[in-house]
Amino acid sequence: MRPFLPLRNRLASPLLFLLLVGGTIAFGDEAHWKKDQTDGMPSRAFCLCLALFWPGHLFAADWPQWRGPNRDAAWTESGIVKKLPSTGLKVLWRAPIAMGFSSPVILDGKVYLSDAELEKPIIRERVHCLAADSGKVRWTYSFVTTAPDWFFTADQARGPGATPIVRKGKIYALDLFGNLVCLDTLHGKLVWRKNLNEEYQMQGTSVDTSPLVEGDLLILLLGGKGGAGVVALDRKTGREVWRSLEEAITWSSPIVIEAGGVRQLIVWTQQSVSSLNPANGKVYWREATSTGGSPGTAGVSTPVFQNNYLLVGGWMFQLEKDRPAGKTLWPEGRGVSRRILSDTSTGVLLGDYAPIGIMLR
């Protein structure tokens, strides 16, 4: 793998994560990050905080994966206050964590989070389970891997970017280097583990796309050789079920939608935006693009879908109602390499409007 594009260049607020769940807010703040005076690397003294957002029932809704239950960042609970107290939010608890950009997820009163401790040349990848009401550690699973010297510099060193996903008593967590673990959520015991980089000869960049579960399939964007751009594994065993697309990955996480009378897996790679049959990986439709790995051309944002409109990085598609097909709605008349108007900002579909951040070129 070549050196990673620093996540600071890929996210609008890389050192601030925010998660609304059942009237609470889990957040980390850049103020908790400090520079290690010995080697210039970020220290491990990061802090996960839980603050009171409204005095109703805590954790009324679960948030078990990237962007929530339906992967659409929609929060459906009631009772949220319209104005925060002038004294600020009340901190319920704090818990120390190490480096990482993956979001915390919450299910059944437990908070799950992945991070990494860096002690050159060793990286200790970890998955934590904490009690949501107290921050008490229920269990921590860890394993050791290594990285080249360039990774342990201030510009490159970081933890996992992919957000874990919890489903039916199992949690699936993926690190930057393609190490994937399946753990039981009760005690954090290892169910199975795979080195995806070794198995699929992944090309180019870090793995920051968050895994997706569709039925009994665990779907991953890998950019591997032999048509393994997208791979589906049996989530119970880790066995490969299908692979699709000979294409390099971006940092955009996939989604599954209902459109054209079928379920469609939407993936954004460096060469295309594609719709696949999530059951077998066969292509429904594909639109070519050219997405790179440098600021301004990277693919980071998650696709957004509503009422047969699909927004991918400022590129709007109109999907057909009666069959799995789609066409570009806007921007019109742009070459393949200029179709992505916003590489990092995930847009919003609000009625007839689509607020997005636009790149000026």
Steps between C-alpha positions, in 0.01 A plus 500: 500500500616854429489766774145592599338830416469659846141484619532865600481573126206268446250610760358842574544449878743207538549534873138544594257212496135539583234235551139560598341198664178494698544850638871481572805624325830314493785724403876545494674835472827607341593658831557150637773434242852597596837463335747257649811702576729210421409410144240750379230233473151548645477363851263226611323726749180547307171501684155368420235706673129455544295812561138535598294642213150476639359367827288223348577132463856430400586288196140465380632435148797287406771621263673173403696605192638787292231773463246314708252211475419559132836653407325826415592719801130535586421543870133428566467544877280769653554733794825662391551851636510788254757698693798381700536627858719808540717306744572235238427131491542296815777242462379165628830314472841494335709206386854509355553365149790502254528613137225455245243667278233230508168600655364339816193280456233422759279194544310361797654739752859444388745726315746338258806677365822404321837673546874435470802543726821580312834389642743491207528254327191347664134595460258359753154500343217496751121467519330619819161438654386748768183534703304786347367623834832510684792466257622193687704270278320171443776350288787588265629283218842574349752362255841613384608588147791691348544789258792656306701783652324774301172419675638610838533868406280790607343530153423131453444342842137432585257233605213326319264700280232238437212499747419155646158345443301294752249238389336209684753455777809563287714809436711537186798736509749588225834678535695714252705208373218259420497300823138398563370346822164357599442498877211390718346802669447332838863440594704630205623153407644451153263313266710533186770723355629569147799683351322647197809674365684171484207305360387749236824691427333833561636791303606848589342662799368456852172322572260751652166391354265375769378138463135440412279205597232381258321194633773246572755681283774732619580733208837675469669735253855367462643588158660156480638317199308238306175694489492557877417870495193416708482178702216336692580256782277266695480705819481185715816332367697757298475282188489688170158490330561729202735761358438775245670786310867524406519853639696695762319616812429846632425583866125505435289248693239297306125508555209272406181657367157389375452629144373368169319218678820347641764555764806673359850521647646843414879523493726791406843389376778697333367394158122507541180535693341157469184321603541129583267222596594460870415128487754407231702809401370521144495851352158662450638828361829690498605860428867570440692764690860575593563542870853532634663493839609860544311790661225624270477174306455240776173314552404522866132590536232235542230472229160643597169364365143626514195466272701351211763775518855386573761760598865397486753772580294771330417273205123449475342190346137435409415133560222330310193380687429176313845352446851529648643777282625854547617802305686823575261784582769762566760640455441508125766509233797425725775257414542179696782646711290804604175334603576506871415847632576424865741225598477510880170661598202265531196683363144514628176452308230735634188499287593649164835627627842340543731710722860396430848644532638583153865491398616799297745405227 
